[in-house]
Amino acid sequence: VTEAIANGELDQQVMIRGGGEMGSLAKSFNKMTQALRERDRQIRENAEKLVAMNVELERSNEQIQKTLKELERSKQEVQNSYDDLQAAVRMMSIEKNRSSAIIRSIADGIIVTDSENKIIHFNQYAAKMFELDADCIGKHILETVNNIDFLHAIEETFAESGKSVHKEIQIQGDSG
């Protein structure tokens, strides 16, 4: 029996014959064997749980690695989009500066409006002719220009939406 228990066969029991010290020793030996059997069962149960947890951790780790790769790809896409956007902003800034330089260099008065006819830019000659200042930016052109011929030309342009209207207006300065 003791060899079987030593080899891991914990379901063995020592037969108790009689009482006394030998009977007490046999009872203690059987109790010890039962306690070993219970601990062995708990160890096996915990080992199975650990194996299951390890499998789950590996699955979780794989999912985390997959998510990290996706995030890295997304991060690179965002960085590329940001770089493209910065390049576009630089090009727009260059184009705006170029357009502003052209508008400033023209000796005639020029007022540039957006699709809603709000002033977005004007040159120094238009500023002098129509007494425009920085406060005019963003206002509708009809709110800022105080010249009846010019206003009629603007209204005609609005009425002919989608068509080009060419009209030359003479604006006389204070000197005549």
C-alpha positions in Angstrom: 0.0 0.0 0.0 2.7 2.5 0.9 4.5 1.8 -2.4 1.3 2.4 -4.3 0.7 5.7 -2.5 4.3 6.7 -3.1 3.7 6.0 -6.8 0.7 8.4 -6.8 -2.1 6.0 -6.3 -3.8 8.1 -3.6 -7.0 6.1 -3.5 -5.3 3.4 -1.4 -6.2 2.8 2.3 -4.4 1.0 5.0 -6.6 -1.6 6.6 -7.2 -0.9 10.3 -7.1 -4.1 12.4 -7.5 -3.5 16.0 -6.8 -0.5 18.1 -3.8 0.8 20.0 -0.9 2.6 18.5 -0.9 0.7 15.2 -4.6 1.4 14.7 -4.1 5.1 15.5 -1.1 5.2 13.1 -3.2 3.5 10.4 -6.0 6.1 10.9 -3.5 9.0 10.7 -2.0 7.4 7.6 -5.4 7.1 5.9 -6.2 10.7 6.9 -2.9 11.9 5.4 -3.6 9.9 2.2 -7.1 11.5 2.0 -5.6 15.0 2.5 -3.0 14.3 -0.2 -5.7 13.1 -2.5 -7.7 16.3 -1.9 -4.6 18.5 -2.5 -3.7 16.5 -5.6 -7.3 17.1 -6.9 -7.0 20.8 -6.2 -3.6 21.0 -7.8 -5.0 19.3 -11.0 -8.0 21.5 -11.0 -5.9 24.7 -10.6 -3.5 23.4 -13.3 -6.4 23.0 -15.7 -7.6 26.5 -14.9 -4.1 27.8 -15.5 -4.0 26.1 -18.9 -7.3 27.5 -19.8 -6.3 31.0 -18.6 -3.0 30.7 -20.6 -5.0 29.8 -23.7 -7.3 32.8 -23.2 -4.3 35.1 -22.6 -2.7 33.9 -25.8 -5.9 34.6 -27.7 -6.1 38.0 -26.0 -2.5 38.7 -26.9 -3.1 37.8 -30.5 -6.1 40.1 -30.6 -4.1 42.9 -29.0 -1.3 42.5 -31.5 -3.8 42.5 -34.4 -5.4 45.7 -33.0 -2.0 47.3 -32.5 -1.1 46.6 -36.2 -4.4 48.1 -37.3 -3.8 51.1 -35.1 -0.3 51.5 -36.5 -1.8 51.4 -40.1 -4.4 53.9 -39.1 -1.8 56.1 -37.5 0.2 56.0 -40.7 -2.8 56.8 -42.8 -3.6 59.8 -40.5 0.0 60.9 -40.8 -0.1 60.7 -44.6 -3.4 62.6 -44.7 -2.0 65.2 -42.3 1.1 65.5 -44.5 -1.0 65.9 -47.6 -3.2 68.5 -45.9 -0.1 70.4 -44.8 1.2 70.4 -48.4 -2.2 71.5 -49.7 -2.3 74.3 -47.1 1.2 75.4 -48.2 0.1 75.4 -51.8 -3.0 77.3 -51.0 -1.0 79.8 -49.0 1.4 80.2 -52.0 -1.5 80.7 -54.3 -3.2 83.1 -52.0 0.0 85.2 -51.7 0.4 85.1 -55.5 -3.2 86.1 -56.1 -2.9 88.9 -53.5 0.3 90.1 -55.2 -1.4 90.2 -58.5 -4.5 92.0 -57.1 -2.2 94.5 -55.3 -0.2 95.2 -58.5 -3.2 96.0 -60.7 -3.7 99.7 -60.9 -7.5 99.4 -61.2 -9.7 98.9 -58.1 -10.4 95.2 -57.5 -12.8 93.7 -55.0 -12.9 89.9 -54.7 -16.0 88.2 -53.3 -16.9 84.7 -52.4 -19.9 82.7 -53.7 -22.2 84.6 -51.3 -20.9 88.0 -52.5 -19.1 88.7 -49.2 -15.8 90.6 -49.6 -12.8 88.4 -49.1 -10.1 90.7 -50.6 -9.6 94.1 -52.2 -6.6 96.1 -53.4 -5.5 99.6 -52.3 -7.1 101.3 -55.3 -10.6 99.8 -54.5 -10.0 100.8 -50.8 -9.4 104.4 -51.9 -12.3 104.5 -54.4 -14.9 103.0 -52.1 -13.5 104.0 -48.7 -13.0 100.3 -47.7 -11.1 99.1 -44.7 -10.4 95.8 -42.9 -13.9 95.9 -41.3 -15.4 95.3 -44.8 -13.9 91.8 -45.1 -16.7 89.3 -44.6 -19.5 91.8 -45.3 -21.8 91.6 -48.3 -20.5 93.8 -51.1 -23.8 95.7 -51.3 -23.4 96.7 -47.6 -20.0 98.3 -48.1 -19.9 100.0 -51.5 -21.6 103.4 -51.7 -21.7 104.1 -55.4 -25.0 103.8 -57.3 -23.5 102.9 -60.7 -21.3 100.2 -59.1 -24.3 98.9 -57.1 -26.4 98.7 -60.3 -23.6 96.7 -62.1 -23.4 94.4 -59.1 -27.2 93.8 -59.1 -27.1 93.2 -62.8 -24.4 90.6 -62.3 -26.4 88.9 -59.5 -29.5 88.9 -61.8 -27.5 87.2 -64.6 -26.3 84.4 -62.3 -24.1 82.0 -64.1 -23.4 84.5 -67.0 -20.5 86.8 -67.4 -21.3 90.5 -67.2 -18.8 93.0 -68.4 -19.3 96.6 -67.5 -17.0 99.5 -67.2 -17.8 102.1 -64.6 -16.0 105.4 -64.4 -15.6 106.6 -60.8 -14.6 110.2 -60.4 -12.4 111.1 -57.5 -12.8 114.3 -55.5 -10.7 116.2 -58.0 -13.2 115.7 -60.8 
